[in-house]
Amino acid sequence: MLFVQASSSFLRWEVKYEYKSPDCFKKLVITINGGTPGPKILAQQGDTIVVELKNSLLTENVAIHWHGIRQIGTPWSDGTEGVTQCPILPGDTFIYKFVVDRAGSYLYHAHYGIQREAGLYGSITVSVPNGESEPFAYDYDIGIILNDWFHKSTYEQAAGLSSIPFVWVGEPQSLLINGRGRFNCSLLATPSLEAGGHNMTVVEVDGHYVEPFETKNLYIYSGETYSVLVKASQDPSRNYWVTTNVVSRKPTTPTGLAILNYYPKYFKKSPPTLPTAGPLWNDTAPRLTQSLAVKAHKSFIHSPPLTSDKVIVLLNTQN
Ligand SMILES: [Cu+2]
């Protein structure tokens, strides 16, 4: 008999506006416990996550959606404000309580207005239960979260998007990697990600194991999560640029940069090469190739039910 002991994590979060300069441009952002992105949630499959969320925004409601978490039996913790819960009013506290029932990488984000664009988002990593292993091996795990960053306030963006005629927000001023980016720094949409010339092997997509496939460029659409394996097989005496670029629209946004370093060697040294410019923004072929390469791992195929109880026809329109 196997006994599995799930534990519970209690997190106390305070959401508020603070001035921050994630890309050297100072603006009001929404923080959780003083940071954007918010705290990383690290859990094990079967754990119960309890988040006591205090809304200290003064004049705005808030709600947080746990993207990819199925909320089986706990729909009221889904955070879809206006659907499964009333928004959390300024000054109020709400307790989210749910089980993370599937290993994988996920994100959480604001679900009120466009507060995600003000910085209210973060990551959730759920590891497999003790005694179980993933269908791939690695030595070290690191989370990377990408975000497009606009300097206009979310109010200006939202007012434009809901105006007639519609006012497009334009291109993001920068791309943030783990909450940091560059815009006119003295140092120096749909993003694609490159790991400094290291091939990436995609092994998990949105909480599902996939048949591994290799890529040099990973295309990530809004809300998607991927786990990739990177082999530290190159010259360890230098550093490498990790780059993220806008694709799908002609980019005017500077490349988002981070450094891939073979720790502890030379971790302050700039890479000796220039960052790559990223894939051609209008070349859709590699994106289609990636979509077609994502297939359920053969040991983890969940077949759909053979019969349906109910048929729901959805009509989607955009005015
Ligand atoms: Cu979402």
Boltz pocket constraint, residues with backbone or C-beta under 6 A from the ligand:
constraints:
  - pocket:
      binder: B
      contacts: [[A, 65], [A, 66], [A, 67], [A, 68], [A, 107], [A, 109], [A, 223]]
      max_distance: 6.0
